[in-house]
């Protein structure tokens, strides 16, 4: 299992240079079957990271640019009347994919952001009262700019609760940035990375298989007790207005399982929970 994970890491590393901690957190979310909120100022490669991951895993990929005038139906889909058949047809939105990039999600108001709630939690979309299940794997990777920037809306608690991890991307190290500039500017006039250099190493079916294997990893009851106590402590901490619920405990244990895999183990330790 670790060999497959290393292949993903190496493939994405062709495009997303440096910042290994960020890539590890993305892999944890992928293996745990969770969703990721990526925060950073514009121009740090957030979108490139998502596109490189989709390329390496041969996943169907869709991108939604969130704007103040974006409607929920633009994300999930809607019914369209067909005058030829005198009936309504379902036009599926971009959420019907494997890897969804919700770009600059905090540029849209909460009403539009809420279009992702059902699909992120249940893996299905309801259009005109009818449910449509998505083909696994399904991973939402949302990017946002710091909330202090003009024209941004804070994500509501219900939306934040659907993300397994929040990943902060900072400026790259100087040597990594030199390597990045060299790779993008040599022999090319475009300003983005040539994704054809990212090898395809796994398929969507392989990802589902990995996720099932991670979910089967042994977790000692004492480790579960440790994770639950950590989450419960957030509910009594004076500096936290709203503590994490049971979904936080579930997410912490799922992420700890994935962390154990990245460490080359088939069992979870308290260190995996702390990581």
C-alpha positions in Angstrom: 0.0 0.0 0.0 2.8 2.4 0.9 4.3 1.8 -2.5 1.2 3.0 -4.3 1.1 6.1 -2.1 4.7 6.9 -2.9 3.9 6.7 -6.6 1.2 9.2 -6.1 3.5 11.5 -4.2 6.2 11.3 -6.8 3.8 11.9 -9.7 2.2 15.0 -8.1 5.7 16.2 -7.1 6.5 16.7 -10.8 4.1 19.7 -10.8 3.7 20.7 -7.2 7.3 21.3 -6.2 8.3 21.4 -2.6 5.8 21.8 0.3 5.9 18.1 1.1 3.8 18.7 4.3 1.0 20.1 2.2 1.1 17.1 -0.2 1.1 14.7 2.8 -2.1 16.3 4.1 -3.8 16.0 0.7 -2.8 12.4 0.6 -4.3 11.8 4.1 -7.6 13.3 3.0 -7.6 11.2 -0.2 -6.8 7.9 1.6 -9.4 8.7 4.3 -12.1 9.6 1.8 -12.4 13.1 3.1 -12.6 16.6 1.7 -10.0 19.3 1.9 -10.1 23.1 2.3 -7.0 24.7 1.0 -6.2 28.3 2.1 -3.5 30.6 0.7 -3.0 33.8 -1.1 -3.4 33.7 -4.9 -0.5 32.3 -7.0 0.8 29.6 -4.7 -0.3 26.6 -6.8 -3.5 25.6 -5.1 -5.3 24.9 -8.4 -2.2 23.3 -9.9 -2.0 20.8 -7.0 -5.6 19.7 -7.6 -5.2 19.3 -11.4 -1.9 17.4 -10.9 -3.6 15.0 -8.5 -6.5 14.4 -11.0 -3.9 13.7 -13.7 -1.9 11.3 -11.6 -5.0 9.3 -10.6 -6.8 9.4 -13.9 -9.8 10.9 -12.2 -12.6 12.7 -13.9 -12.1 16.3 -12.9 -14.3 19.4 -12.8 -13.7 22.9 -11.7 -16.2 25.5 -10.4 -15.1 29.1 -10.1 -17.1 30.5 -7.2 -18.3 34.1 -7.8 -20.9 36.3 -6.0 -23.5 35.7 -8.7 -23.1 31.9 -8.9 -26.3 30.0 -8.2 -26.6 26.7 -6.3 -28.1 25.1 -9.5 -24.9 26.0 -11.4 -23.1 23.7 -9.0 -25.4 20.8 -8.5 -27.5 20.8 -11.7 -31.1 21.5 -12.6 -34.1 20.4 -14.6 -34.5 21.8 -18.1 -37.8 21.7 -20.1 -37.5 20.1 -23.5 -40.2 21.4 -25.8 -39.7 18.4 -28.2 -40.6 15.8 -25.7 -42.7 18.2 -23.5 -40.9 16.9 -20.4 -38.2 18.0 -18.1 -34.6 16.7 -18.5 -32.0 16.7 -15.8 -28.9 18.7 -16.6 -26.2 17.5 -14.3 -23.9 20.0 -12.7 -20.1 19.9 -12.3 -20.4 18.0 -9.0 -21.0 14.8 -11.0 -17.3 14.0 -11.2 -14.6 12.3 -9.1 -12.4 15.3 -8.2 -14.2 18.6 -7.8 -12.2 21.8 -7.5 -14.3 24.4 -5.8 -12.1 27.3 -6.6 -12.2 30.4 -4.3 -15.2 29.0 -2.5 -15.4 31.9 -0.2 -16.1 34.3 -3.1 -19.7 33.1 -3.2 -22.4 33.7 -0.5 -23.5 30.9 1.9 -26.5 30.0 -0.2 -24.3 28.9 -3.1 -21.7 27.3 -0.8 -24.5 25.1 0.7 -25.0 23.4 -2.7 -22.0 21.2 -1.7 -23.4 20.1 1.7 -25.3 17.1 0.6 -22.8 15.8 -2.0 -19.9 16.1 0.4 -21.7 14.3 3.2 -23.7 11.6 1.4 -22.1 11.3 -2.1 -25.4 12.1 -3.8 -27.2 15.1 -5.3 -30.9 15.8 -5.1 -32.4 17.5 -8.2 -36.1 18.2 -8.4 -36.7 15.7 -5.5 -34.8 12.9 -7.1 -31.5 11.6 -5.7 -28.5 10.9 -8.0 -25.6 8.9 -6.5 -22.0 9.8 -7.5 -19.5 7.2 -8.7 -16.7 6.8 -6.2 -14.2 8.0 -5.5 -15.5 11.5 -4.8 -13.2 14.2 -3.4 -13.9 17.9 -3.0 -10.9 20.2 -2.8 -12.0 23.7 -2.2 -9.6 26.6 -2.3 -10.1 29.9 -0.5 -8.3 33.2 0.0 -7.7 34.5 3.5 -11.0 35.9 4.8 -9.5 39.3 5.4 -9.3 39.9 1.7 -12.0 42.1 0.0 -15.0 40.3 -1.5 -14.8 37.1 0.5 -17.5 35.5 2.6 -16.7 33.3 5.7 -17.8 29.7 5.3 -20.6 28.7 7.6 -20.0 26.1 10.4 -22.1 23.5 8.6 -19.9 23.8 5.5 -16.6 23.8 7.4 -17.8 20.6 9.2 -17.9 18.7 5.9 -14.1 19.1 5.4 -11.8 16.6 6.9 -8.8 18.9 6.8 -7.9 22.5 6.3 -4.5 22.9 4.7 -2.6 26.1 4.7 -0.2 26.8 1.8 2.5 29.3 2.4 5.2 30.8 0.1 7.6 28.2 -1.2 11.2 27.9 -0.1 13.7 29.9 -2.3 15.3 26.8 -3.8 11.9 25.2 -4.6 10.8 28.5 -6.2 13.9 28.5 -8.4 13.2 24.9 -9.5 9.6 25.9 -10.2 10.5 28.9 -12.4 13.0 26.7 -14.3 10.4 24.0 -15.0 7.7 26.4 -16.2 9.7 28.9 -18.2 12.2 26.6 -20.1 11.1 26.2 -23.7 7.5 27.4 -23.0 5.6 30.7 -23.5 2.7 29.7 -21.3 2.7 30.7 -17.6 1.4 27.4 -16.2 2.9 24.0 -15.7 2.7 21.4 -18.5 0.6 18.8 -16.9 1.5 16.2 -19.5 4.7 15.8 -17.5 2.7 14.3 -14.6 2.6 10.5 -15.1 -0.6 8.6 -14.6 0.1 6.1 -11.8 -3.2 4.8 -10.5 -6.9 4.7 -11.5 -10.1 5.6 -9.8 -10.7 1.9 -8.9 -7.2 1.8 -7.3 -8.1 4.8 -5.2 -11.3 3.1 -3.9 -9.3 0.0 -3.2 -6.8 2.0 -1.2 -9.5 3.8 0.7 -11.1 0.4 1.7 -7.7 -0.9 2.8 -7.1 2.2 5.0 -10.5 1.9 6.6 -9.7 -1.7 7.6 -6.5 -0.7 9.5 -6.6 -1.7 13.2 -7.2 1.0 15.8 -6.8 0.0 19.4 -9.7 1.1 21.7 -7.3 3.1 23.8 -6.3 5.1 20.7 -10.0 5.8 19.9 -10.5 6.8 23.5 -7.5 9.2 23.2 -8.9 10.7 20.0 -12.4 11.2 21.4 -11.1 12.8 24.5 -9.1 15.3 22.4 -12.3 16.3 20.5 -14.4 16.4 23.6 -11.8 18.9 25.2 -12.6 21.4 22.4 -16.2 21.7 23.8 -14.9 23.0 27.1 -11.9 25.1 26.0 -12.5 28.8 26.9 -11.0 30.0 23.6 -13.3 28.0 21.4 -16.8 29.3 20.8 -18.2 26.1 19.3 -16.4 22.8 20.0 -16.2 19.8 17.5 -19.1 17.3 17.5 -18.9 13.5 17.0 -18.1 14.1 13.3 -14.8 15.5 14.5 -13.9 12.4 16.4 -14.8 10.3 13.4 -12.7 12.5 11.1 -9.7 12.4 13.5 -9.6 8.6 13.6 -10.0 8.3 9.8 -7.1 10.8 9.3 -5.0 8.9 11.9 -5.5 5.7 9.9 -4.2 7.4 6.7 -1.3 8.9 8.7 -0.3 5.4 9.8 -0.2 4.3 6.1 2.0 7.3 5.2 4.3 6.2 8.0 4.4 2.6 6.6 2.4 0.9 9.4 -0.8 -1.2 9.4 -1.8 0.0 12.9 -2.6 3.4 14.5 -0.6 4.9 17.3 -1.3 8.0 19.5 1.4 9.8 17.4 -0.8 9.4 14.3 -3.6 11.1 16.1 -1.4 14.0 17.2 0.0 14.4 13.7 
